[in-house]
Amino acid sequence: MNIDALVFDKDGTLFDFASTWGAFGRIALERLSDGDTQCAAELGQVIGFDYAEERYSSDSIVIAGTVDEIARALTPHLTGIAQHQIVETLNDASAASEQMPAVPLAPFLENMRNAGLKLGVATNDAEIPALRHLESVGVRGHFDFVAGYDSGHGFKPGPGQLLAFAKHVDVDPSRVAMVGDSLHDLEAGRAAGMVTIGVLTGLATTETLEPLADVVLPDIGHIPGWLSEI
């Protein structure tokens, strides 16, 4: 097995999901409810988010869904707010969220680039917030390719983003590893014909990821050791 490129999911993979997205859920729901905490808590239930505890359920739509999918789920519960306005609010809250890296990202990514690997990001977040998140921790320049759900390549679990990355860096998909924390990520990797690496910095367990993963690691920091073994 030869790996020449890595394409990463963002939330729950590059960034620890629970530490990063609890604040996003609270901020987004407070904005959508105009500060009505009861309404915010009810909206949280719709998307699998405990407003009081700032905690997501394992089946929350926020884990792997696109911003459009989250907005569609919320729209019937918000009178007088159009879906595109909900999307804008979610994107603004997302872009403003402080990102908590799963590992120190700059040295990890530099190590991967120094090993000759091409690097990309494929996220179901929107492209502009994704770029801001990478820039906020100083690693945007480490990636050869960044795609959001709105970048024109489709979104996971479809393989479009991953195949676009492989084409962009001129690496056969069979020599690319998709790294992610959810079944959507691994399903996309399988559909693209890539090696699949599951990580446990999201909300999924080893048992959930194993059926679709070639390997499940505690976090992305374990990838160099795994690569050396194969």
C-alpha positions in Angstrom: 0.0 0.0 0.0 1.6 3.3 -1.1 0.2 6.6 0.0 1.2 9.8 -1.9 -1.6 12.1 -0.7 -3.9 12.7 2.3 -7.3 14.4 2.1 -8.7 15.4 5.5 -12.2 16.1 6.8 -12.1 19.3 8.8 -14.5 19.1 11.8 -13.7 16.2 14.1 -10.6 15.4 12.2 -8.3 18.4 11.9 -10.2 20.0 14.8 -11.6 18.3 17.8 -15.4 18.2 17.3 -16.7 18.5 20.8 -14.3 21.3 21.9 -14.9 23.4 18.8 -18.6 23.0 17.8 -20.3 23.2 21.2 -19.8 27.0 21.2 -20.9 27.2 17.5 -24.2 25.5 18.4 -25.0 27.8 21.3 -24.1 31.0 19.3 -26.0 30.0 16.2 -29.2 29.0 18.1 -29.1 32.2 20.2 -28.9 34.3 17.0 -31.7 32.3 15.4 -33.9 32.6 18.5 -33.1 36.2 19.2 -31.8 35.2 22.6 -34.9 33.2 23.6 -33.2 30.4 25.5 -36.3 28.2 25.5 -36.6 28.5 21.7 -32.9 27.9 21.4 -33.2 24.7 23.4 -36.1 23.5 21.3 -34.2 24.3 18.1 -31.3 22.4 19.5 -33.4 19.3 19.9 -34.2 19.5 16.2 -30.6 19.2 15.2 -29.4 16.9 17.9 -27.8 19.5 20.2 -28.2 19.9 23.9 -28.3 23.6 24.3 -27.7 23.6 28.1 -24.8 21.1 28.0 -23.4 22.3 24.6 -23.2 18.7 23.6 -24.3 16.9 20.4 -26.0 13.5 20.1 -24.1 10.9 18.1 -26.7 11.1 15.3 -26.8 15.0 15.1 -27.2 16.3 11.6 -24.4 18.8 12.5 -21.8 16.1 12.6 -21.8 15.3 8.9 -24.5 17.4 7.3 -24.1 20.4 5.1 -25.1 23.9 6.2 -28.0 23.6 3.8 -29.2 20.4 5.3 -29.0 21.9 8.8 -31.0 24.9 7.6 -33.6 22.8 6.0 -34.1 20.9 9.3 -34.5 24.2 11.2 -36.7 26.1 8.7 -40.1 24.6 9.7 -39.4 25.7 13.3 -38.5 29.3 12.5 -41.4 31.5 11.5 -40.6 34.5 9.3 -37.0 33.5 8.6 -36.1 32.3 5.1 -33.9 29.3 4.6 -31.1 31.4 3.0 -31.1 33.6 6.1 -30.6 30.6 8.3 -27.7 29.5 6.1 -26.2 32.9 6.4 -26.5 32.9 10.2 -25.0 29.4 10.4 -22.1 30.3 8.2 -21.4 33.5 10.2 -21.5 31.6 13.5 -19.3 28.9 12.0 -16.7 31.4 10.7 -16.5 33.0 14.1 -16.1 29.8 16.0 -12.7 29.3 17.7 -11.1 26.2 16.4 -9.5 23.7 18.7 -6.9 21.6 16.7 -7.0 17.9 17.4 -3.2 18.0 17.5 -0.6 20.8 16.9 -1.4 21.2 13.2 1.5 23.2 11.8 4.3 20.8 12.8 2.1 17.8 11.9 1.3 19.1 8.4 4.9 20.3 7.8 6.0 16.8 8.7 3.6 15.3 6.1 4.6 17.8 3.4 8.3 17.1 4.1 7.6 13.5 3.6 6.4 14.4 0.0 2.7 14.0 0.6 0.1 16.2 -1.1 -2.5 17.5 1.3 -6.2 18.5 0.9 -9.3 19.2 2.9 -12.8 18.1 2.0 -15.5 19.3 4.3 -19.3 19.5 4.4 -18.9 23.0 5.9 -19.0 25.9 3.4 -15.7 26.8 1.7 -15.3 30.4 3.1 -15.7 29.4 6.8 -13.4 26.4 6.2 -10.7 28.7 4.8 -11.1 31.0 7.7 -10.8 28.2 10.2 -7.6 27.0 8.6 -6.2 30.6 8.4 -7.2 31.1 12.1 -4.6 28.5 13.2 -2.1 29.4 10.5 -2.3 26.3 8.3 -4.1 27.4 5.2 -0.9 27.4 3.2 -0.1 23.8 4.1 -2.9 22.5 1.9 -2.8 22.0 -1.9 -6.7 21.9 -2.1 -9.6 22.9 0.0 -13.3 22.1 -0.9 -16.5 22.9 0.9 -19.9 21.5 0.1 -20.5 24.6 -2.0 -17.3 24.5 -4.0 -18.8 22.7 -7.0 -17.7 19.2 -6.4 -20.7 17.9 -4.4 -20.5 16.8 -0.8 -19.8 13.7 1.3 -20.7 10.9 1.3 -20.4 11.5 -2.4 -16.9 11.1 -3.8 -16.8 14.3 -5.9 -14.6 16.4 -3.5 -12.1 13.6 -3.1 -11.8 12.9 -6.8 -11.4 16.6 -7.5 -8.5 16.7 -5.0 -6.9 13.6 -6.6 -7.1 15.2 -10.0 -5.8 18.6 -8.7 -2.7 17.0 -7.3 -2.3 14.5 -10.1 -2.4 11.4 -7.8 -4.3 8.3 -8.6 -7.2 7.9 -6.0 -5.8 4.5 -5.0 -2.7 6.2 -3.7 -4.7 8.7 -1.6 -6.0 8.2 1.9 -9.2 9.9 3.1 -9.0 10.8 6.8 -12.2 11.4 8.7 -14.2 10.9 11.9 -17.6 10.0 10.4 -19.2 7.3 8.2 -19.9 10.0 5.6 -16.1 10.6 5.3 -15.3 6.9 5.0 -18.2 6.2 2.6 -16.9 9.0 0.4 -13.4 7.5 0.6 -14.6 4.1 -0.4 -16.6 5.5 -3.2 -13.6 7.3 -4.5 -11.4 4.2 -4.4 -9.2 5.6 -1.7 -7.6 4.1 1.5 -9.7 5.1 4.5 -8.4 6.2 7.9 -10.9 6.7 10.7 -10.0 9.0 13.7 -11.7 9.3 17.1 -11.6 13.0 17.6 -15.3 13.3 16.5 -18.2 11.5 18.1 -18.1 8.1 16.4 -16.6 5.1 18.1 -14.1 2.6 16.8 -16.9 0.1 16.4 -18.9 2.5 14.2 -15.9 3.3 12.0 -14.2 -0.1 11.7 -16.5 -1.6 9.0 -15.5 1.2 6.5 -12.0 2.0 7.7 -8.7 0.4 6.7 -7.4 1.6 10.1 -8.9 3.5 13.0 -6.5 5.8 14.9 -6.9 7.9 18.1 -6.1 11.1 16.1 -4.3 12.3 13.1 -1.1 12.5 15.0 -0.8 8.7 14.7 -0.8 8.8 10.9 3.0 9.1 10.5 3.6 6.0 12.6 1.0 4.1 10.7 2.5 5.2 7.4 5.9 4.0 8.5 4.4 0.6 9.4 2.8 0.0 6.0 
